[in-house]
Amino acid sequence: MREAVALNVEFSRAAIARAGRSRRARSAQALASTSRPATIDFCSTTLIVDDLVFADGSTKMSVLGGGGPQTLFGAALHPAKLSLGLVAGVGESDCPPECVKWLENIGCDVSGLLPTPGMRTPRAWQITEHDGRRTQVWRHEAGDALYDMLRPRFDAWPSCFRSARALHFGVNPMRPDIELVRALREESETRFISIEPFTHALSPLSSGDLHQLVTLGDVFSPNEREARSFFASSSRMDARDLVQAMCDAGAKIVCLRRGAKGAIVYDSRANVGYECGAFSTRVVDETGCGNAFCGGFAASIAAGEGIRDGLILGTAASSIMLEHVGVPVGSIEREYRPEAVRRATLIATAVADFSLNA
């Protein structure tokens, strides 16, 4: 196994210059406006305001959630200080200011928060049971209008988001957003797309549907439950079998997230893979840990690093998210990024390599 790659790698002067440029930061209510970079390094979609209910009956209201902010937290931990952006529909006047402020504080361009006439900001109960099961219950009517807010149509995106260099977002495996991916491939300058199922499949997928799903992006990153739902024979498959089956279906890079068991990443083109366990930490709230992992992993790969580096940073990011209720509210610069680098050094010593079809 090759030596651990330090995550505090220096990026090109151009990348650092892009990340350091001033960016416009305005809330959904357009309370402030400054200049912003013409292009964003890393972008995600979806904002949901979560009202959390825990198994012991305690609650925490108005917590910033959704795959977008959680993914961007993971990406924000990368030492290159990538410029970040979020595209999501919000209500015209009810997006909590503290949620917008959190995005601004991690360096996110919030001009992609698009006020939607006649709609409220997506909001949901997140109910967690003692065994870790989590149920999401929308607090207002779920339908096409809501889903359009969670991931706005490409033609509604501000220009700087359309040319984002890398993008990560979630899809429903039963109805993947093919049109958005097609637009990103044909009409934008996006060079790297990472896809994550945000739920399991209701029934095993046909070979054609599986191929379509796993080839949407450059990285396909399900958790183990989601991956097993794609296959009728999954009860006879171990984790590596699942990775092999997704690669056989056409996936370029597979990142299989296994919760407390850690994660497996594999590049089918190079026939090289890595795995490691989860970083031991204090479990507070599991919500968003998978998204944070995906953000750290995708940011590393998009920045030109290898899948091993992505596995290390993704594992560090998820462990930090796990220690907080909702998104962590401390300082990226002074607290979370240095801590991610510290944990990455420890995680790197536990990474093992493997290959399939050997």
PyMOL commands that set and color helices and strands:
alter all, ss='L'
color gray80, all
select helices_A, chain A and resi 13-20+67-76+97-105+110-112+144-150+154-156+159-162+178-187+207-214+224-229+234-236+239-248+259-261+289-302+307-322+332-348
alter helices_A, ss='H'
color red, helices_A
select strands_A, chain A and resi 42-45+48-53+59-65+84-90+108-109+113-115+123-128+134-138+166-171+192-197+219-220+253-257+263-267+272-276+352-354
alter strands_A, ss='S'
color yellow, strands_A
deselect
rebuild
show_as cartoon
